[in-house]
């Protein structure tokens, strides 16, 4: 069972990742990014991204596609709305 502080941290990382996906333009399958690309562009550790992206996928905010360079991720329409609402 996760401790309260860990739960807050993972929620914070997920929100940051959601915002980063929007800022980086990963809003459709053609602009999707791998975990490594996200790590390089955001400065976040790949392990943090990997665990947080699962939360976002399970929440319906992020979708994934398989590509030659590995699994890539992008925001769903609900993810775009959720990321945009972080700014208002």
PyMOL commands that set and color helices and strands:
alter all, ss='L'
color gray80, all
select helices_A, chain A and resi 4-23+29-31+35-42+46-58+77-85
alter helices_A, ss='H'
color red, helices_A
select strands_A, chain A and resi 62-67+70-75
alter strands_A, ss='S'
color yellow, strands_A
deselect
rebuild
show_as cartoon
